[in-house]
Amino acid sequence: YTTELNISGNSLPVDRRVIQVEQGVMVTLYITSDREDEFHLHGYNLKTALKPPTRATLQFQADKAGRFEFELHQSHTELGALEVYPR
């Protein structure tokens, strides 16, 4: 599963706020932001630096089922959630 997340004004478009995948899938997130910060995926404890205009990449296997919030870490702004459904 691959998707683009374009963060603008500390927010994501409504259709990008919830990412749904099946457990075991490889996930690749391409993330751009208009502000410098750090993208943090809770539960998986994954982080990547955001430095405009550079696109950051976060790749991982969705091996844990559940709902995991992701945020802009430094500004403590919740962006959305990753929902991983058991197979």
Secondary structure by P-SEA (a helix, b strand, c coil): cbbbbbbccccccccccbbbbcccbbbbbbbbbccbbbbbbcccbbbbbbcccbbbbbbbbcccccbbbbcccccccccbbbbbbcc
